[in-house]
């Protein structure tokens, strides 16, 4: 588990599998929403070549802010995009989980479950001390 303080930047290292893939990064916030970090309006490109390593996020990019507590970052790697269009910047967790479940089932049926990779990072966020 990683601990981050208000104002810290969220920076993530990613390495893709041995096949061309699409990287999806979502931040599950305490308030019940999911914020889509990649792809998003700010970071549209999510297609990656085989065995590609990258650092996503920048010092001035994704910044930790309220609410604070234990949250989750989820990385999904798929052989095709999860969705045909960009999702809203943030949406309710239940709506997103319903949509992503359907999409992952469709991808698994067509391309195989072994082409879907998931990684989870639990983070703890807190307010900056005065």
MIZA-27707 format. One record per atom (N, C-alpha, C, O, CB): residue in three letters; x, y, z; atom name. Coordinates in steps of 0.1 Angstrom, whole numbers, plus 5000, padded with zeros to 4 digits. Glycine has a CB too. Example, Ala and Ser with C-alpha at 12.3 -4.5 7.8 and 13.67 -1.06 7.14 Angstrom:
BEGIN
SITE  residu     x     y     z  atome
SITE     ALA  5132  4943  5078      N
SITE     ALA  5123  4955  5078     CA
SITE     ALA  5132  4967  5078      C
SITE     ALA  5142  4967  5085      O
SITE     ALA  5113  4955  5090     CB
SITE     SER  5128  4978  5071      N
SITE     SER  5137  4989  5071     CA
SITE     SER  5129  5000  5079      C
SITE     SER  5134  5011  5080      O
SITE     SER  5141  4994  5057     CB
END
This chain:
BEGIN
SITE  residu     x     y     z  atome
SITE     UNK  5008  4988  5000      N
SITE     UNK  5000  5000  5000     CA
SITE     UNK  5009  5012  5000      C
SITE     UNK  5019  5013  5007      O
SITE     UNK  4990  5000  5012     CB
SITE     UNK  5005  5022  4992      N
SITE     UNK  5013  5035  4991     CA
SITE     UNK  5005  5045  4999      C
SITE     UNK  4993  5045  4999      O
SITE     UNK  5015  5039  4977     CB
SITE     UNK  5013  5055  5005      N
SITE     UNK  5007  5066  5012     CA
SITE     UNK  5010  5079  5004      C
SITE     UNK  5022  5081  5001      O
SITE     UNK  5012  5067  5027     CB
SITE     UNK  5000  5087  5002      N
SITE     UNK  5001  5099  4994     CA
SITE     UNK  4995  5110  5002      C
SITE     UNK  4984  5108  5009      O
SITE     UNK  4996  5098  4980     CB
SITE     UNK  5000  5122  5001      N
SITE     UNK  4995  5134  5008     CA
SITE     UNK  4989  5144  4999      C
SITE     UNK  4994  5145  4987      O
SITE     UNK  5007  5140  5017     CB
SITE     UNK  4979  5151  5003      N
SITE     UNK  4973  5162  4995     CA
SITE     UNK  4984  5170  4988      C
SITE     UNK  4993  5175  4994      O
SITE     UNK  4964  5171  5004     CB
SITE     UNK  4982  5171  4975      N
SITE     UNK  4991  5179  4967     CA
SITE     UNK  5001  5170  4960      C
SITE     UNK  5008  5174  4950      O
SITE     UNK  4998  5189  4975     CB
SITE     UNK  5004  5158  4965      N
SITE     UNK  5013  5149  4958     CA
SITE     UNK  5008  5145  4944      C
SITE     UNK  4996  5145  4942      O
SITE     UNK  5015  5136  4967     CB
SITE     UNK  5017  5142  4936      N
SITE     UNK  5014  5137  4922     CA
SITE     UNK  5012  5122  4922      C
SITE     UNK  5020  5115  4928      O
SITE     UNK  5024  5142  4912     CB
SITE     UNK  5003  5118  4914      N
SITE     UNK  5001  5103  4912     CA
SITE     UNK  5008  5100  4899      C
SITE     UNK  5004  5104  4889      O
SITE     UNK  4986  5099  4912     CB
SITE     UNK  5018  5092  4900      N
SITE     UNK  5026  5087  4889     CA
SITE     UNK  5027  5072  4889      C
SITE     UNK  5030  5066  4900      O
SITE     UNK  5041  5094  4889     CB
SITE     UNK  5024  5066  4878      N
SITE     UNK  5023  5051  4877     CA
SITE     UNK  5032  5046  4866      C
SITE     UNK  5033  5051  4855      O
SITE     UNK  5008  5047  4874     CB
SITE     UNK  5040  5035  4870      N
SITE     UNK  5048  5028  4860     CA
SITE     UNK  5040  5016  4855      C
SITE     UNK  5034  5009  4862      O
SITE     UNK  5062  5023  4866     CB
SITE     UNK  5040  5015  4841      N
SITE     UNK  5033  5004  4835     CA
SITE     UNK  5042  4997  4825      C
SITE     UNK  5050  5003  4818      O
SITE     UNK  5021  5010  4827     CB
SITE     UNK  5040  4984  4825      N
SITE     UNK  5047  4975  4815     CA
SITE     UNK  5036  4966  4809      C
SITE     UNK  5029  4959  4816      O
SITE     UNK  5059  4967  4821     CB
SITE     UNK  5035  4966  4796      N
SITE     UNK  5025  4959  4789     CA
SITE     UNK  5029  4945  4786      C
SITE     UNK  5041  4942  4786      O
SITE     UNK  5021  4966  4776     CB
SITE     UNK  5020  4936  4784      N
SITE     UNK  5023  4922  4781     CA
SITE     UNK  5030  4920  4767      C
SITE     UNK  5032  4930  4760      O
SITE     UNK  5010  4913  4782     CB
SITE     UNK  5032  4908  4763      N
SITE     UNK  5039  4905  4750     CA
SITE     UNK  5030  4906  4738      C
SITE     UNK  5034  4900  4728      O
SITE     UNK  5044  4891  4751     CB
SITE     UNK  5019  4913  4739      N
SITE     UNK  5011  4915  4727     CA
SITE     UNK  5006  4930  4727      C
SITE     UNK  5006  4937  4737      O
SITE     UNK  4999  4906  4727     CB
SITE     UNK  5003  4935  4715      N
SITE     UNK  4998  4949  4714     CA
SITE     UNK  4985  4949  4723      C
SITE     UNK  4977  4940  4723      O
SITE     UNK  4994  4952  4699     CB
SITE     UNK  4984  4960  4730      N
SITE     UNK  4973  4961  4740     CA
SITE     UNK  4969  4975  4742      C
SITE     UNK  4974  4985  4737      O
SITE     UNK  4978  4955  4753     CB
SITE     UNK  4958  4976  4750      N
SITE     UNK  4952  4989  4754     CA
SITE     UNK  4953  4990  4769      C
SITE     UNK  4948  4981  4776      O
SITE     UNK  4938  4991  4748     CB
SITE     UNK  4958  5001  4774      N
SITE     UNK  4959  5003  4788     CA
SITE     UNK  4948  5012  4793      C
SITE     UNK  4945  5023  4787      O
SITE     UNK  4973  5010  4792     CB
SITE     UNK  4942  5008  4804      N
SITE     UNK  4931  5016  4811     CA
SITE     UNK  4934  5017  4825      C
SITE     UNK  4937  5008  4832      O
SITE     UNK  4917  5009  4809     CB
SITE     UNK  4935  5030  4830      N
SITE     UNK  4938  5033  4844     CA
SITE     UNK  4926  5040  4850      C
SITE     UNK  4922  5051  4846      O
SITE     UNK  4951  5041  4846     CB
SITE     UNK  4921  5035  4861      N
SITE     UNK  4910  5041  4868     CA
SITE     UNK  4913  5043  4883      C
SITE     UNK  4919  5034  4889      O
SITE     UNK  4897  5032  4866     CB
SITE     UNK  4908  5054  4889      N
SITE     UNK  4910  5057  4903     CA
SITE     UNK  4896  5056  4909      C
SITE     UNK  4887  5063  4906      O
SITE     UNK  4916  5072  4904     CB
SITE     UNK  4895  5046  4919      N
SITE     UNK  4883  5044  4926     CA
SITE     UNK  4883  5052  4939      C
SITE     UNK  4890  5049  4948      O
SITE     UNK  4881  5029  4930     CB
SITE     UNK  4875  5063  4939      N
SITE     UNK  4875  5073  4949     CA
SITE     UNK  4866  5069  4961      C
SITE     UNK  4856  5062  4958      O
SITE     UNK  4871  5087  4943     CB
SITE     UNK  4869  5074  4972      N
SITE     UNK  4861  5071  4984     CA
SITE     UNK  4846  5075  4983      C
SITE     UNK  4837  5069  4989      O
SITE     UNK  4867  5078  4996     CB
SITE     UNK  4844  5086  4975      N
SITE     UNK  4830  5091  4974     CA
SITE     UNK  4821  5082  4965      C
SITE     UNK  4809  5086  4963      O
SITE     UNK  4830  5105  4969     CB
SITE     UNK  4826  5071  4960      N
SITE     UNK  4818  5062  4952     CA
SITE     UNK  4819  5065  4937      C
SITE     UNK  4811  5059  4929      O
SITE     UNK  4804  5063  4956     CB
SITE     UNK  4828  5073  4933      N
SITE     UNK  4830  5076  4919     CA
SITE     UNK  4842  5069  4914      C
SITE     UNK  4851  5065  4922      O
SITE     UNK  4831  5091  4916     CB
SITE     UNK  4843  5067  4901      N
SITE     UNK  4855  5062  4894     CA
SITE     UNK  4860  5074  4885      C
SITE     UNK  4852  5079  4877      O
SITE     UNK  4852  5049  4886     CB
SITE     UNK  4872  5077  4886      N
SITE     UNK  4878  5087  4877     CA
SITE     UNK  4887  5080  4867      C
SITE     UNK  4896  5072  4871      O
SITE     UNK  4887  5098  4886     CB
SITE     UNK  4884  5083  4855      N
SITE     UNK  4892  5076  4844     CA
SITE     UNK  4904  5084  4840      C
SITE     UNK  4903  5095  4835      O
SITE     UNK  4883  5074  4831     CB
SITE     UNK  4916  5079  4844      N
SITE     UNK  4928  5086  4841     CA
SITE     UNK  4933  5083  4827      C
SITE     UNK  4938  5092  4821      O
SITE     UNK  4939  5081  4852     CB
SITE     UNK  4932  5071  4823      N
SITE     UNK  4937  5067  4809     CA
SITE     UNK  4927  5056  4804      C
SITE     UNK  4925  5046  4811      O
SITE     UNK  4952  5062  4809     CB
SITE     UNK  4921  5058  4793      N
SITE     UNK  4921  5070  4785     CA
SITE     UNK  4911  5080  4791      C
SITE     UNK  4902  5077  4798      O
SITE     UNK  4917  5067  4770     CB
SITE     UNK  4914  5093  4787      N
SITE     UNK  4906  5104  4792     CA
SITE     UNK  4908  5115  4782      C
SITE     UNK  4915  5114  4772      O
SITE     UNK  4909  5108  4806     CB
SITE     UNK  4901  5126  4784      N
SITE     UNK  4902  5138  4775     CA
SITE     UNK  4917  5143  4776      C
SITE     UNK  4922  5148  4766      O
SITE     UNK  4893  5149  4779     CB
SITE     UNK  4923  5142  4787      N
SITE     UNK  4937  5147  4789     CA
SITE     UNK  4947  5136  4784      C
SITE     UNK  4958  5140  4780      O
SITE     UNK  4940  5150  4803     CB
SITE     UNK  4944  5124  4785      N
SITE     UNK  4953  5113  4781     CA
SITE     UNK  4946  5103  4772      C
SITE     UNK  4942  5092  4777      O
SITE     UNK  4959  5106  4793     CB
SITE     UNK  4944  5107  4760      N
SITE     UNK  4936  5098  4750     CA
SITE     UNK  4943  5086  4746      C
SITE     UNK  4937  5075  4745      O
SITE     UNK  4932  5106  4738     CB
SITE     UNK  4956  5087  4743      N
SITE     UNK  4964  5076  4738     CA
SITE     UNK  4966  5065  4749      C
SITE     UNK  4971  5067  4759      O
SITE     UNK  4978  5081  4733     CB
SITE     UNK  4960  5053  4745      N
SITE     UNK  4962  5042  4755     CA
SITE     UNK  4966  5029  4748      C
SITE     UNK  4966  5019  4754      O
SITE     UNK  4949  5040  4763     CB
SITE     UNK  4969  5030  4735      N
SITE     UNK  4974  5018  4728     CA
SITE     UNK  4989  5017  4730      C
SITE     UNK  4996  5027  4729      O
SITE     UNK  4970  5020  4712     CB
SITE     UNK  4993  5005  4732      N
SITE     UNK  5007  5002  4735     CA
SITE     UNK  5013  4990  4728      C
SITE     UNK  5006  4980  4726      O
SITE     UNK  5009  5000  4750     CB
SITE     UNK  5025  4991  4723      N
SITE     UNK  5031  4979  4717     CA
SITE     UNK  5035  4968  4727      C
SITE     UNK  5034  4971  4739      O
SITE     UNK  5044  4984  4709     CB
SITE     UNK  5038  4956  4722      N
SITE     UNK  5042  4946  4731     CA
SITE     UNK  5054  4950  4740      C
SITE     UNK  5063  4957  4736      O
SITE     UNK  5046  4933  4723     CB
SITE     UNK  5054  4945  4753      N
SITE     UNK  5065  4947  4762     CA
SITE     UNK  5069  4962  4764      C
SITE     UNK  5081  4965  4764      O
SITE     UNK  5077  4939  4759     CB
SITE     UNK  5059  4971  4764      N
SITE     UNK  5062  4985  4764     CA
SITE     UNK  5062  4989  4779      C
SITE     UNK  5053  4986  4787      O
SITE     UNK  5052  4993  4756     CB
SITE     UNK  5072  4997  4783      N
SITE     UNK  5073  5003  4796     CA
SITE     UNK  5071  5018  4795      C
SITE     UNK  5077  5025  4787      O
SITE     UNK  5086  4999  4803     CB
SITE     UNK  5063  5023  4804      N
SITE     UNK  5061  5038  4804     CA
SITE     UNK  5057  5042  4818      C
SITE     UNK  5053  5035  4827      O
SITE     UNK  5049  5042  4795     CB
SITE     UNK  5060  5055  4821      N
SITE     UNK  5055  5062  4833     CA
SITE     UNK  5044  5071  4829      C
SITE     UNK  5046  5080  4820      O
SITE     UNK  5067  5069  4840     CB
SITE     UNK  5033  5070  4835      N
SITE     UNK  5022  5078  4832     CA
SITE     UNK  5018  5087  4844      C
SITE     UNK  5020  5083  4855      O
SITE     UNK  5009  5070  4828     CB
SITE     UNK  5014  5099  4841      N
SITE     UNK  5012  5109  4851     CA
SITE     UNK  5024  5118  4851      C
SITE     UNK  5035  5114  4846      O
SITE     UNK  5009  5103  4865     CB
SITE     UNK  5023  5130  4856      N
SITE     UNK  5034  5139  4857     CA
SITE     UNK  5033  5147  4870      C
SITE     UNK  5024  5146  4877      O
SITE     UNK  5034  5150  4845     CB
SITE     UNK  5044  5154  4873      N
SITE     UNK  5044  5161  4886     CA
SITE     UNK  5033  5171  4886      C
SITE     UNK  5027  5174  4897      O
SITE     UNK  5058  5169  4887     CB
SITE     UNK  5029  5177  4875      N
SITE     UNK  5018  5187  4874     CA
SITE     UNK  5005  5180  4870      C
SITE     UNK  4995  5187  4867      O
SITE     UNK  5022  5198  4865     CB
SITE     UNK  5005  5167  4868      N
SITE     UNK  4993  5161  4863     CA
SITE     UNK  4983  5157  4873      C
SITE     UNK  4976  5166  4878      O
SITE     UNK  4997  5148  4856     CB
SITE     UNK  4982  5144  4877      N
SITE     UNK  4972  5139  4886     CA
SITE     UNK  4976  5143  4900      C
SITE     UNK  4986  5138  4905      O
SITE     UNK  4969  5124  4884     CB
SITE     UNK  4968  5150  4907      N
SITE     UNK  4972  5155  4920     CA
SITE     UNK  4962  5150  4931      C
SITE     UNK  4950  5150  4929      O
SITE     UNK  4972  5171  4921     CB
SITE     UNK  4967  5145  4942      N
SITE     UNK  4959  5140  4953     CA
SITE     UNK  4951  5151  4960      C
SITE     UNK  4957  5162  4963      O
SITE     UNK  4968  5133  4963     CB
SITE     UNK  4938  5149  4961      N
SITE     UNK  4930  5159  4968     CA
SITE     UNK  4918  5152  4975      C
SITE     UNK  4918  5139  4975      O
SITE     UNK  4924  5170  4958     CB
SITE     UNK  4909  5159  4982      N
SITE     UNK  4898  5153  4989     CA
SITE     UNK  4890  5145  4980      C
SITE     UNK  4889  5147  4968      O
SITE     UNK  4890  5164  4996     CB
SITE     UNK  4883  5135  4985      N
SITE     UNK  4883  5130  4999     CA
SITE     UNK  4896  5122  5002      C
SITE     UNK  4902  5117  4993      O
SITE     UNK  4870  5121  5002     CB
SITE     UNK  4899  5120  5015      N
SITE     UNK  4911  5112  5018     CA
SITE     UNK  4907  5099  5025      C
SITE     UNK  4897  5098  5032      O
SITE     UNK  4920  5121  5027     CB
SITE     UNK  4916  5090  5024      N
SITE     UNK  4914  5077  5030     CA
SITE     UNK  4920  5066  5021      C
SITE     UNK  4930  5068  5014      O
SITE     UNK  4899  5074  5032     CB
SITE     UNK  4915  5054  5022      N
SITE     UNK  4920  5043  5015     CA
SITE     UNK  4913  5041  5002      C
SITE     UNK  4901  5040  5001      O
SITE     UNK  4920  5029  5023     CB
SITE     UNK  4920  5042  4991      N
SITE     UNK  4914  5042  4977     CA
SITE     UNK  4921  5032  4969      C
SITE     UNK  4930  5025  4973      O
SITE     UNK  4915  5056  4971     CB
SITE     UNK  4917  5030  4956      N
SITE     UNK  4922  5020  4948     CA
SITE     UNK  4925  5025  4934      C
SITE     UNK  4917  5033  4928      O
SITE     UNK  4912  5008  4947     CB
SITE     UNK  4936  5021  4928      N
SITE     UNK  4940  5024  4915     CA
SITE     UNK  4939  5010  4907      C
SITE     UNK  4945  5001  4912      O
SITE     UNK  4954  5031  4913     CB
SITE     UNK  4932  5010  4896      N
SITE     UNK  4931  4997  4889     CA
SITE     UNK  4936  4999  4875      C
SITE     UNK  4932  5009  4868      O
SITE     UNK  4916  4992  4888     CB
SITE     UNK  4945  4991  4871      N
SITE     UNK  4951  4990  4857     CA
SITE     UNK  4945  4978  4850      C
SITE     UNK  4946  4967  4855      O
SITE     UNK  4966  4990  4858     CB
SITE     UNK  4938  4980  4839      N
SITE     UNK  4934  4969  4830     CA
SITE     UNK  4941  4970  4817      C
SITE     UNK  4942  4981  4811      O
SITE     UNK  4918  4970  4828     CB
SITE     UNK  4946  4959  4812      N
SITE     UNK  4952  4958  4799     CA
SITE     UNK  4944  4948  4791      C
SITE     UNK  4942  4937  4795      O
SITE     UNK  4967  4954  4800     CB
SITE     UNK  4940  4952  4779      N
SITE     UNK  4931  4944  4771     CA
SITE     UNK  4936  4944  4757      C
SITE     UNK  4944  4954  4753      O
SITE     UNK  4916  4949  4771     CB
SITE     UNK  4933  4934  4748      N
SITE     UNK  4938  4934  4734     CA
SITE     UNK  4930  4944  4725      C
SITE     UNK  4935  4947  4714      O
SITE     UNK  4936  4920  4729     CB
SITE     UNK  4919  4949  4730      N
SITE     UNK  4911  4959  4722     CA
SITE     UNK  4906  4969  4732      C
SITE     UNK  4906  4967  4744      O
SITE     UNK  4899  4952  4714     CB
SITE     UNK  4902  4981  4728      N
SITE     UNK  4897  4991  4737     CA
SITE     UNK  4885  4985  4745      C
SITE     UNK  4877  4977  4740      O
SITE     UNK  4892  5004  4730     CB
SITE     UNK  4883  4989  4758      N
SITE     UNK  4872  4985  4766     CA
SITE     UNK  4859  4991  4760      C
SITE     UNK  4849  4984  4761      O
SITE     UNK  4874  4990  4780     CB
SITE     UNK  4859  5003  4755      N
SITE     UNK  4847  5010  4751     CA
SITE     UNK  4850  5016  4737      C
SITE     UNK  4861  5020  4734      O
SITE     UNK  4842  5020  4761     CB
SITE     UNK  4839  5018  4730      N
SITE     UNK  4841  5025  4717     CA
SITE     UNK  4843  5040  4718      C
SITE     UNK  4850  5046  4709      O
SITE     UNK  4828  5023  4709     CB
SITE     UNK  4838  5046  4729      N
SITE     UNK  4840  5060  4731     CA
SITE     UNK  4846  5063  4745      C
SITE     UNK  4845  5054  4754      O
SITE     UNK  4826  5068  4729     CB
SITE     UNK  4851  5075  4747      N
SITE     UNK  4856  5078  4760     CA
SITE     UNK  4845  5078  4770      C
SITE     UNK  4833  5083  4767      O
SITE     UNK  4863  5092  4760     CB
SITE     UNK  4847  5073  4782      N
SITE     UNK  4838  5074  4793     CA
SITE     UNK  4838  5089  4798      C
SITE     UNK  4848  5096  4796      O
SITE     UNK  4841  5064  4804     CB
SITE     UNK  4828  5093  4806      N
SITE     UNK  4829  5106  4812     CA
SITE     UNK  4841  5107  4821      C
SITE     UNK  4846  5096  4826      O
SITE     UNK  4816  5109  4820     CB
SITE     UNK  4846  5118  4824      N
SITE     UNK  4858  5120  4833     CA
SITE     UNK  4856  5112  4846      C
SITE     UNK  4866  5105  4850      O
SITE     UNK  4861  5134  4836     CB
SITE     UNK  4845  5113  4852      N
SITE     UNK  4842  5105  4864     CA
SITE     UNK  4827  5101  4863      C
SITE     UNK  4819  5107  4857      O
SITE     UNK  4844  5113  4877     CB
SITE     UNK  4824  5089  4870      N
SITE     UNK  4811  5084  4870     CA
SITE     UNK  4809  5075  4882      C
SITE     UNK  4818  5072  4889      O
SITE     UNK  4808  5076  4857     CB
SITE     UNK  4796  5072  4884      N
SITE     UNK  4794  5064  4896     CA
SITE     UNK  4800  5050  4895      C
SITE     UNK  4801  5044  4884      O
SITE     UNK  4778  5062  4899     CB
SITE     UNK  4805  5045  4906      N
SITE     UNK  4812  5032  4906     CA
SITE     UNK  4803  5021  4901      C
SITE     UNK  4807  5013  4893      O
SITE     UNK  4817  5029  4920     CB
SITE     UNK  4790  5021  4905      N
SITE     UNK  4781  5010  4901     CA
SITE     UNK  4778  5011  4886      C
SITE     UNK  4778  5000  4880      O
SITE     UNK  4768  5012  4909     CB
SITE     UNK  4776  5023  4880      N
SITE     UNK  4774  5023  4866     CA
SITE     UNK  4787  5018  4858      C
SITE     UNK  4785  5011  4849      O
SITE     UNK  4771  5038  4862     CB
SITE     UNK  4798  5023  4863      N
SITE     UNK  4811  5019  4856     CA
SITE     UNK  4813  5004  4857      C
SITE     UNK  4816  4997  4847      O
SITE     UNK  4823  5026  4861     CB
SITE     UNK  4811  4998  4869      N
SITE     UNK  4814  4984  4871     CA
SITE     UNK  4804  4975  4862      C
SITE     UNK  4808  4965  4857      O
SITE     UNK  4812  4980  4886     CB
SITE     UNK  4792  4980  4861      N
SITE     UNK  4783  4973  4852     CA
SITE     UNK  4787  4973  4838      C
SITE     UNK  4787  4963  4831      O
SITE     UNK  4768  4979  4854     CB
SITE     UNK  4792  4985  4833      N
SITE     UNK  4796  4986  4819     CA
SITE     UNK  4809  4978  4817      C
SITE     UNK  4811  4972  4807      O
SITE     UNK  4798  5001  4816     CB
SITE     UNK  4819  4979  4826      N
SITE     UNK  4832  4973  4824     CA
SITE     UNK  4830  4957  4825      C
SITE     UNK  4837  4950  4818      O
SITE     UNK  4842  4978  4835     CB
SITE     UNK  4821  4953  4834      N
SITE     UNK  4818  4938  4835     CA
SITE     UNK  4814  4933  4821      C
SITE     UNK  4818  4923  4816      O
SITE     UNK  4808  4935  4846     CB
SITE     UNK  4804  4940  4815      N
SITE     UNK  4799  4935  4802     CA
SITE     UNK  4810  4936  4791      C
SITE     UNK  4812  4926  4784      O
SITE     UNK  4787  4944  4798     CB
SITE     UNK  4818  4946  4791      N
SITE     UNK  4828  4948  4781     CA
SITE     UNK  4839  4937  4783      C
SITE     UNK  4843  4931  4773      O
SITE     UNK  4835  4962  4782     CB
SITE     UNK  4843  4934  4795      N
SITE     UNK  4853  4924  4798     CA
SITE     UNK  4848  4910  4794      C
SITE     UNK  4856  4902  4789      O
SITE     UNK  4857  4924  4812     CB
SITE     UNK  4835  4907  4797      N
SITE     UNK  4829  4895  4793     CA
SITE     UNK  4830  4893  4777      C
SITE     UNK  4833  4882  4772      O
SITE     UNK  4815  4893  4798     CB
SITE     UNK  4826  4904  4770      N
SITE     UNK  4827  4903  4756     CA
SITE     UNK  4841  4901  4750      C
SITE     UNK  4843  4893  4741      O
SITE     UNK  4821  4916  4750     CB
SITE     UNK  4850  4908  4756      N
SITE     UNK  4864  4907  4752     CA
SITE     UNK  4870  4893  4755      C
SITE     UNK  4876  4887  4746      O
SITE     UNK  4873  4917  4759     CB
SITE     UNK  4867  4888  4766      N
SITE     UNK  4871  4874  4770     CA
SITE     UNK  4865  4864  4761      C
SITE     UNK  4872  4854  4757      O
SITE     UNK  4867  4871  4784     CB
SITE     UNK  4852  4865  4757      N
SITE     UNK  4846  4856  4748     CA
SITE     UNK  4852  4856  4734      C
SITE     UNK  4854  4846  4728      O
SITE     UNK  4831  4859  4747     CB
SITE     UNK  4856  4868  4730      N
SITE     UNK  4862  4869  4716     CA
SITE     UNK  4877  4867  4715      C
SITE     UNK  4882  4861  4706      O
SITE     UNK  4859  4883  4711     CB
SITE     UNK  4884  4871  4726      N
SITE     UNK  4899  4871  4725     CA
SITE     UNK  4905  4862  4735      C
SITE     UNK  4917  4859  4735      O
SITE     UNK  4904  4885  4727     CB
SITE     UNK  4898  4857  4745      N
SITE     UNK  4903  4848  4756     CA
SITE     UNK  4906  4856  4768      C
SITE     UNK  4911  4867  4768      O
SITE     UNK  4915  4841  4751     CB
SITE     UNK  4903  4850  4780      N
SITE     UNK  4906  4856  4793     CA
SITE     UNK  4920  4859  4795      C
SITE     UNK  4924  4868  4802      O
SITE     UNK  4900  4847  4804     CB
SITE     UNK  4929  4850  4789      N
SITE     UNK  4943  4852  4791     CA
SITE     UNK  4949  4865  4784      C
SITE     UNK  4960  4869  4787      O
SITE     UNK  4951  4840  4785     CB
SITE     UNK  4941  4872  4777      N
SITE     UNK  4945  4884  4770     CA
SITE     UNK  4940  4897  4779      C
SITE     UNK  4942  4908  4775      O
SITE     UNK  4939  4886  4756     CB
SITE     UNK  4934  4894  4790      N
SITE     UNK  4930  4905  4799     CA
SITE     UNK  4939  4904  4812      C
SITE     UNK  4940  4894  4818      O
SITE     UNK  4915  4904  4803     CB
SITE     UNK  4945  4915  4815      N
SITE     UNK  4954  4916  4827     CA
SITE     UNK  4949  4927  4836      C
SITE     UNK  4945  4938  4831      O
SITE     UNK  4969  4918  4823     CB
SITE     UNK  4949  4925  4849      N
SITE     UNK  4944  4935  4858     CA
SITE     UNK  4955  4936  4869      C
SITE     UNK  4961  4926  4874      O
SITE     UNK  4930  4931  4864     CB
SITE     UNK  4957  4948  4874      N
SITE     UNK  4966  4950  4885     CA
SITE     UNK  4959  4961  4894      C
SITE     UNK  4953  4970  4889      O
SITE     UNK  4980  4955  4881     CB
SITE     UNK  4960  4959  4907      N
SITE     UNK  4953  4967  4917     CA
SITE     UNK  4964  4973  4927      C
SITE     UNK  4972  4966  4931      O
SITE     UNK  4942  4959  4925     CB
SITE     UNK  4963  4986  4929      N
SITE     UNK  4972  4992  4939     CA
SITE     UNK  4963  5000  4949      C
SITE     UNK  4955  5009  4945      O
SITE     UNK  4982  5002  4932     CB
SITE     UNK  4964  4996  4961      N
SITE     UNK  4957  5003  4972     CA
SITE     UNK  4965  5014  4977      C
SITE     UNK  4977  5013  4980      O
SITE     UNK  4953  4993  4984     CB
SITE     UNK  4959  5026  4978      N
SITE     UNK  4967  5038  4982     CA
SITE     UNK  4959  5044  4994      C
SITE     UNK  4947  5043  4995      O
SITE     UNK  4969  5048  4971     CB
SITE     UNK  4967  5050  5003      N
SITE     UNK  4961  5058  5014     CA
SITE     UNK  4964  5072  5011      C
SITE     UNK  4976  5076  5010      O
SITE     UNK  4966  5053  5028     CB
SITE     UNK  4954  5081  5011      N
SITE     UNK  4956  5095  5009     CA
SITE     UNK  4952  5102  5022      C
SITE     UNK  4944  5098  5030      O
SITE     UNK  4947  5100  4997     CB
SITE     UNK  4959  5114  5024      N
SITE     UNK  4956  5121  5036     CA
SITE     UNK  4959  5136  5034      C
SITE     UNK  4966  5140  5024      O
SITE     UNK  4965  5117  5048     CB
SITE     UNK  4953  5145  5042      N
SITE     UNK  4954  5159  5041     CA
SITE     UNK  4968  5163  5045      C
SITE     UNK  4975  5157  5053      O
SITE     UNK  4944  5166  5050     CB
SITE     UNK  4973  5174  5038      N
SITE     UNK  4986  5179  5042     CA
SITE     UNK  4986  5185  5055      C
SITE     UNK  4976  5192  5059      O
SITE     UNK  4991  5189  5031     CB
SITE     UNK  4995  5183  5063      N
SITE     UNK  4996  5189  5077     CA
SITE     UNK  4999  5204  5076      C
SITE     UNK  5007  5208  5067      O
SITE     UNK  5007  5182  5086     CB
SITE     UNK  4992  5212  5084      N
SITE     UNK  4994  5227  5083     CA
SITE     UNK  5008  5231  5087      C
SITE     UNK  5011  5243  5087      O
SITE     UNK  4983  5234  5091     CB
END
